[in-house]
Amino acid sequence: MLLIELENISKWFGERQVFENINLKLESPASLAIIGPNGCGKTTLLKIICGLIRPSRGKVRIKLDGQEVGKEAKRAFCSIVAPDLELYEELTALENLEFFTVLRDFKSSRAELNQKLEQVGLKDRGHEPVGSYSSGMKQRLKYAVALSVSPQVLILDEPSSNLDEEGIFLMEKLIENQKKDRLVILATNALKETQYAQQIFRLGN
C-alpha cells in the first residue's frame, strides 16, 4: 500500500501567498481531483506533491507499506502529465520514450515502449519526429512517457488538454487502469473531469 500525506503545506512566491496549511492523506488505490479558480495554486500543489518544487512550509511524506520513502527516492514513485512538460521535438516518439526511461533509471525493452505507444494510439507514428506532431498527439505521447516507468502515482494537470474524442476515450481507459491498484491525482477546471476521481479537494474560495 502506498500513502501520500501532506502536512501543513504552504507556498509563497516572494510576498504572494499561494496557499496555506494544506493537509491531505491519500492511500492507494485512490483518485483525487484538485479543483479551484485560476491562480489558486493547483499546478503548484501538483509539483510539490511530485517533488518538482519545494513547499515554503510543511512536508510531503510518501510511505510504502508503512515505511517512509527517502527524499531521493520520492520522485521515482511519481509521473506527471502537464501542459509545460517538454518533449524533444527533434527526436521521434520512440526516442523520447527511450530517453525519459533512461533518465528515470527504468529498464524497458523497445517492444514494451512500442506497447505504450499503442496504448495511446500512436503505434504507427512512433518513428516520426515529435516536431511533426499535432498538439493532441503530443499530449498522448506525454501519457506514454508518464506511464513508461510504471508509476505508483500518476499526476495529471488538465488531463484532457488538446485531446480529441478518441484521445479522451484512451485517456479514460488509462486512468481507470491506474486507479485499480495505484494513485491518480489530477487538477482541473473542467467539471466533467472530476468524474475520474473518487475524492475532490477544493483550493481557494
Secondary structure, DSSP 8 states (H G I E B T S, - for coil): -EEEEEEEEEEEETTEEEEEEEEEEEESSEEEEEE-STTSSHHHHHHHHTTSS--SEEEEEEEETTEE--GGGGGGGEEEE-TT----TTSBHHHHHHHHHHHTT----HHHHHHHHHHTT-GGGTTSBGGGS-HHHHHHHHHHHHHTT--SEEEEESTTTT--HHHHHHHHHHHHHHHTTSEEEEE-S-GGGGGG-SEEEE---
